[in-house]
Amino acid sequence: MNTSAASPAAPHHTAVNLADYAACAESVLDAAAWAYLSGGAGDEQTLRANVLAWQRIGLLPRLLQPLAHGHTRVHLFGREWAHPIWLAPVAYQALFHPQAELASAVAAAAQGAGLVLSTLSTTPLETVAQAIADDAARGPLWFQLYLQGDRGADAELIARAEAAGYEAVVLTADAPCHGARDRERRAGFALPPGVQAAHRRPATATPAPLPPGASALFDRLLLRAPNWDDVAWLRAQTRLPILLKGVLHADDARQARSLGLDGAIVSNHGGRTLDTLPPTAERLRHVVDAVGADWPVLVDGGIRRGTDVAKALALGARAVLIGRPYVFGLSAAGPQGVAHVIRLLRDELEIAMALLGARTPQDLARTHLLEPASTPDSR
């Protein structure tokens, strides 16, 4: 958990980029909480590749373009938003700051950023929504859903989100089980007393013993893992836009669109589930090309600079999501840290756009990019 109350104050006031906030967070978190936040699956190749893949894409500016009255505004689901930066769903934020998800929500609202609240939030969804309900300048408020194998409970949770004013549902589909996260296991990570998911129903029955040779994963945990039939069921439960999160394969994006979903988020879960998955910067183009420019595609994973945001938009993303970076800010400085992380990223995006000759996000195009050599791919 955050140990800043007992430690020297982290020098967050000197942070000038998102990497600085990572260092600040490491200085105030205990080893187990830091391992949970910063680590990834397996040998963490995907975790590292997510960042490096954006860095490998070069930029190619156009000179003497009209830049007066430029802006970062984007349109999504019939609304105009101040900029294309969203806060991704991150679980158990009480591990990192006493104000937990409330701090992130207030900071996002102050900066006009989108917020996606996790099913595994430690703060009830109604409390988060109420905290920012009167902020007319806030960004979009979305709810991330893990289907829990109980359609009655899932439908109730969706109805609660609708009633509280959430404007979209983000269905995370790429984590039917936890990844093998070695760094967490070495640190002995476990949720401390009092930190629990506000929207997860506890198990009410002791599971029956498994027969000899059975798998605790496949023959117990995954018996109720979601599938495409559940996605079709979910579509029938709400009129809110639904985005499918965890898309890397073009065929999954096509199927999501065919089932009436409203968008996709290209994501490998921040490198936390299956190691050696491709970085999202490499898969974004293929997903966008598979579904067409009229169907919204967003992306997360490894976004650390405003230039990364510009590259994502040039590849066809409508917006980007950040996860670890804003929680680094939360750990180091609470809501002020989260707000500063968003502001730093937006300022860097504006600088990148100006120097590329792009007056608006819509002006960013693949002609602004120098991508590593790759071959056509239908996946």
LINLINLIN-V786626 format. One record per residue. N is the residue number from 1. OMEGA is omega in degrees with one decimal (none if undefined). Layout:
BEGIN
<<N	OMEGA> <N	OMEGA>>
END
This chain:
BEGIN
<<1	179.1> <2	-178.2> <3	-174.0> <4	179.9> <5	-177.7> <6	-176.4> <7	174.0> <8	-178.1> <9	177.1> <10	-176.6> <11	-177.6> <12	-179.4> <13	177.9> <14	-176.3> <15	178.1> <16	175.3> <17	-174.3> <18	177.3> <19	176.9> <20	179.2> <21	175.2> <22	178.6> <23	177.7> <24	-178.6> <25	-179.8> <26	-177.3> <27	-176.6> <28	-178.5> <29	173.3> <30	-170.7> <31	-177.5> <32	178.6> <33	178.0> <34	178.2> <35	179.0> <36	-176.0> <37	-169.1> <38	-172.7> <39	178.1> <40	-178.4> <41	171.3> <42	179.2> <43	175.5> <44	177.3> <45	178.9> <46	177.1> <47	179.9> <48	-176.5> <49	178.9> <50	-179.5> <51	-175.3> <52	-177.3> <53	175.6> <54	-179.1> <55	-178.3> <56	176.3> <57	178.7> <58	179.5> <59	-177.7> <60	-174.4> <61	168.4> <62	-173.6> <63	168.4> <64	177.5> <65	177.9> <66	-175.5> <67	-177.8> <68	177.5> <69	174.9> <70	-178.0> <71	178.9> <72	-173.2> <73	177.6> <74	177.3> <75	179.4> <76	178.6> <77	173.4> <78	-179.3> <79	173.9> <80	-178.8> <81	-171.0> <82	-177.9> <83	-172.1> <84	-176.5> <85	178.7> <86	170.5> <87	-177.7> <88	176.0> <89	176.8> <90	-175.1> <91	165.5> <92	-176.3> <93	172.8> <94	173.6> <95	-166.4> <96	178.5> <97	-178.2> <98	179.5> <99	171.4> <100	-174.6> <101	177.1> <102	178.5> <103	179.7> <104	-178.5> <105	-179.6> <106	178.7> <107	178.3> <108	179.9> <109	-179.0> <110	-178.1> <111	179.9> <112	-178.2> <113	173.4> <114	178.0> <115	174.2> <116	-177.3> <117	-177.7> <118	166.9> <119	-179.0> <120	172.0> <121	174.3> <122	178.4> <123	-179.6> <124	-175.7> <125	179.5> <126	-179.6> <127	178.6> <128	-178.7> <129	-178.5> <130	-176.7> <131	-176.9> <132	-173.6> <133	-175.1> <134	-178.8> <135	-176.4> <136	-177.1> <137	-177.7> <138	175.2> <139	-178.4> <140	178.7> <141	-176.6> <142	178.1> <143	177.6> <144	-174.2> <145	161.5> <146	173.5> <147	-170.5> <148	176.4> <149	178.4> <150	-173.4> <151	176.6> <152	178.9> <153	179.2> <154	178.9> <155	177.7> <156	-179.8> <157	177.2> <158	179.3> <159	176.6> <160	179.5> <161	177.7> <162	-177.1> <163	-178.6> <164	176.6> <165	175.6> <166	-167.5> <167	176.5> <168	175.9> <169	176.6> <170	-179.4> <171	176.8> <172	-172.2> <173	-171.8> <174	-177.1> <175	175.8> <176	173.0> <177	177.5> <178	169.3> <179	175.9> <180	-173.3> <181	-173.7> <182	-175.9> <183	176.8> <184	-177.5> <185	177.8> <186	-178.3> <187	-178.8> <188	-175.8> <189	170.5> <190	177.3> <191	179.2> <192	178.0> <193	178.2> <194	177.6> <195	-178.5> <196	-179.7> <197	-176.1> <198	-172.4> <199	179.5> <200	179.0> <201	179.3> <202	176.6> <203	-176.4> <204	-177.9> <205	175.4> <206	-178.1> <207	178.7> <208	177.7> <209	177.7> <210	175.5> <211	179.0> <212	178.1> <213	-179.6> <214	-178.9> <215	176.7> <216	179.2> <217	-172.6> <218	-175.3> <219	176.0> <220	-172.8> <221	-172.7> <222	179.0> <223	-178.9> <224	177.6> <225	-177.3> <226	175.8> <227	-175.6> <228	175.6> <229	177.7> <230	176.8> <231	177.3> <232	176.7> <233	-179.0> <234	-179.4> <235	-178.5> <236	-174.4> <237	-172.2> <238	173.1> <239	178.2> <240	170.5> <241	177.1> <242	175.2> <243	177.4> <244	-177.1> <245	-179.5> <246	-175.9> <247	171.6> <248	-176.2> <249	-178.5> <250	-178.7> <251	176.8> <252	176.7> <253	178.6> <254	-178.7> <255	177.1> <256	179.1> <257	-178.6> <258	179.3> <259	176.0> <260	174.5> <261	-167.8> <262	179.4> <263	-179.3> <264	172.5> <265	176.6> <266	-172.2> <267	168.5> <268	177.0> <269	178.4> <270	-178.1> <271	-173.7> <272	-174.9> <273	-176.5> <274	-179.0> <275	-177.2> <276	165.4> <277	179.6> <278	176.7> <279	-175.0> <280	177.9> <281	179.7> <282	-176.9> <283	-174.8> <284	-178.2> <285	-174.5> <286	179.2> <287	178.3> <288	-178.8> <289	-177.6> <290	-173.0> <291	178.8> <292	-173.5> <293	-176.6> <294	-179.7> <295	-170.7> <296	173.0> <297	175.3> <298	-177.7> <299	169.3> <300	177.0> <301	172.6> <302	178.6> <303	-177.9> <304	-176.5> <305	173.6> <306	175.0> <307	176.0> <308	178.1> <309	179.6> <310	179.2> <311	179.0> <312	178.8> <313	178.6> <314	178.1> <315	175.5> <316	177.0> <317	175.3> <318	-179.0> <319	177.6> <320	174.9> <321	173.4> <322	-179.5> <323	-177.7> <324	-174.1> <325	-178.1> <326	176.5> <327	169.5> <328	178.2> <329	177.2> <330	-178.9> <331	-173.8> <332	-170.2> <333	176.4> <334	-177.2> <335	178.1> <336	178.0> <337	178.2> <338	-179.8> <339	-178.7> <340	176.6> <341	179.5> <342	-178.4> <343	178.0> <344	-177.6> <345	178.6> <346	178.0> <347	178.4> <348	176.7> <349	179.9> <350	178.3> <351	-179.7> <352	179.1> <353	-178.8> <354	-177.0> <355	174.4> <356	-175.5> <357	-179.9> <358	-176.4> <359	-179.5> <360	175.3> <361	-179.1> <362	178.2> <363	179.3> <364	-174.9> <365	-179.3> <366	175.4> <367	175.4> <368	-171.9> <369	168.5> <370	-175.0> <371	172.7> <372	-178.5> <373	178.0> <374	-179.6> <375	177.2> <376	-171.8> <377	178.3> <378	-176.3> <379	none>>
END
